[in-house]
């Protein structure tokens, strides 16, 4: 028969592990919100945002709840341990929800992704950004994506898409048209400047002004669709893996709490 002391030790160890899990979950959620969430503005889906926010909430709640669990174990307090079990059970449901959202986000990625990306460039990029928060977010997200992944527009050699955009048609000067935004241009991090911004945006003898012609070494030829797809799947897999892996620890915490409550009932030493 397992002793009360063994159950208490097991519960305390589980609380320490859950504290670490909570810190990791919250950290990954904050990292995703601060550094990766821009991708949702491009693909028109909030599933990744939702999963990231859920992870932050779950992580913070787990951290707080571990103190309740430890206090209940040390004081042999049935009520505190019961609160611990209830909250950890709820966190299990929320974290499982985040994992499922990550799975849905990943599996539905192919549905209309290219068209959603093209629509964003045509109708929202740099359009009324002073009056539309949504368009401003889309514009900033596209610039960030193109700079980070070193790509331009959607498909390979697809810079002509920008000539179909509101951003292009609203340029007033016919003699100094920019055919792509600066984020499509090669940036030399070592030098802290663009390789050749003028050639990138308005090259007279080839892309992006024309679909063919002389090679433009200042312009990114790679499209963002493939790069973004790989990037999104990687982020979704992180959320998915973390969610399902830590669900195991949460279930273990619930089991440990229930066993300790039952053991307190057998020995008659519980405090209320």
N, C-alpha and C positions, 0 to 999 in steps of 0.2 A: 504494500500500500504506500502511495506517495505521501510524504509528510507535508505538514503545513509549511515548514521551513523551506523545503525544496520547491513548493509551489510559489512561495514568496520570492525566492531567489530567481526562479524562472521568469516571473512577472517583471522583476526589476531589470533583468538582462534584456528582456523583450522591449521594455521601455527605453533603455539606452539605444538599442538598435533602431527602434521606431523614431527616436529623436534624430538620429543621424539620417534616417530615410526622409523624414520631414524636411530637414535642412537641404538635402540634395534635391528633393522634389520642388521645393520653393525656389531654390537657386536656378534650376533648369527652367522653371516657368518664367522667372524674372528675366533670365537671359533671352528666352524666346520672345518675350514681349518687347524688350528693349532693342534687340538686334535683328530679329527675324520676321517680326509680324508684318513688315511692309509688303511681304509677298502676297498677303491676302487682298490688298488693294488692287493688285494687278490681275489676279485670277477671279476676283469677284466672289470670294467665298470667305465666310467668317468662322468656319469650323476650326481652323488652326488657332485663331484668336481665342475662341471659346475654350478650347482644350488647354491653352497656355494659362488663361486666367483661372480655370478650375485647378490647375496644378499649383498655382501660387496659394490659393485659398486652402486647398487640402494640406499643403506643406505647412502653412502657418498654424492651422488647427491641430495638426498632428503634434507639432512642437509643444503647443500649450497643453494639449491633452496628456502628454507624457509626464508632465509635472503632477497633474492630477492623479495619474496612475501610480506614480512613485509614492506620492503622499498617502494614497489609499492603502498601498501595500505595507508601508512602514507603520502606519497607524492602525492597521487591521480594520479599516473603515469600509464597510460594505457599500455605503452610498457613493463614496468617491470612486471606488472600483467599478460600480455599476455605471456611473457617469462615463468613466473611461471606456468601458465596453460599448456603450451606446454611441458615443462620439466616434470611436474608431470604426464601428460598424457603418456609420453614416459616411465616414471618409472613404471606406472601401467602395461604397456605392458610387460616390463622386469620382474617385480615381478610376474606377472601372468605366464610368461614363466618358472620362477624358480619353481613355485608351480606345474605346469604341469610336469616339469622334475622330481620333487619329486614323483608325482603320478605314472609316468611311471616307475621310478626306483623301487618303491615299488611293483607295479603290475607285473613287469617282473622279480622279484627277483628269482622265482622258476626255471626259464628257465636255465637249464644247470649249476646251481649254484654249485652243488656238484662236477661235472666233472671239472669245472673251478678251483675250490679249489684244487682238487687232481692233476690237471695238473701243477699248480703252485709249489706244493711240489716236484713232480717228476722231473720236467725239469728246474725249475728256482731257487729253494731254495739253497742258498749258492753256486751257480754255476757261476764261472767267475765274481764274484762281483767286482773285481778290474777293469774289462774292460766293464761291462754292468751296466749302471745306472738302467735299468729296473729290472734286476735280484737283484741288491742291494736293490732297493725299495721293491720288493716282499719279500726278506729275512727279512728285518727290520720290515715290516708290519706283517709277520707271527709271528715273535718273540714277537712283541707288542701285537698281538691278543691273543696268547697263554698265555702270562704272565697276561694280564689284565682279561681275561675271565676264566683263570685257566682251560684250555682245551689242548688237544693234537691231532694233525692231523685233520681229517675231521669227521669221524664217531666215535661213542663210541667204546672204546677199539680198535681203528684203528691205533695204533702206528706203526703197521707193514708196513704202507704206506711209512714210511721213509726208509725202507730197499729196496724200489723200486726206490729211488731217486738218482740223481747224487751226492748229498751230501754224501750218504752212500757208493756208489761204488767207490768214489774217496778217501776214507780213505785208507792210505797205510798200516797201521799196521793190520795184521790179528789177533793179540793177544790182541789188545787194542781197538777194534771197539766200537764206540758209536752208539747205536741203535736209539736214539732220541736226539735232540738238548737240551741244558739246559732249554730253554723256556718251554719245556714239563714237567719240574720238579717242585715239590712243593717247594715254596719259603716262608720262615718264615719272614714276614715283621718285626715282633717284634724283631727278633734276627738279621735281616739284612743278612741272609745267607740261602742257600738251605738246606732242611731237610737232604738229603743225595744224593749228586750229583752223586757219583760213583754208588750207587745202582740204582738210577733212570735211568742212561744211559746204564749200563752194568750188570744188575742183572743176576746172573748165574742160578737162579732156577725158573725163570718165566718171565713175561713181563718186559721190551719190547723185550728181546732176543727171547722169545717164546710167542705164543699166549695165552697159558694157563700155569698154574703153581702156585707157591706161590704168595700170595698177595704182591704187591710192593707199600708200602705206600708213597714212595717218588715220584711216577709217577702219573700224571693226567690221569684218565681213561675216562673222559668225552671228547667226540669229539667236535670240534669247529663249526660244521655245524649248529646245533640247536642254540647254543649260539650266533653265528655270525648273523644268520637269525633274531633272536629276536632283537639284537643290531641294525642291519641295518634298520629294520622296524621302530624301535623307532626313529632313526635319520631322516628317510624319513618323518615320520609323523610330526616331528617338523618343517621341511622345508615346508611341505605341509600346515600345520595349520597357520604358520606365513605368508606364501605367500598369501593365500586366505583371511585371516583376515585383513591384512593391505591393501589389494586391495580396501576394502570398504572405508578406510580413504582417499586413494588417489583419488578415484572417488568423494568423498565429497569435497576434495580440488579443483578439477577441477570445480565442480559446483559452489563452493563459489567464485572462481576467475572469472568465466563467469558472474555470477550475479553482481559482483562488477563492472566489465567493462560495463555491460549494464546500471547499475545505474549511472555510471559516464557519459555515453552518454546522459542519460535523463536529468541530471542536468547541463550538459555543463561545468563541473569543471575539466575535465581531463587535465593532463599534458602529453606531448609527449617526 
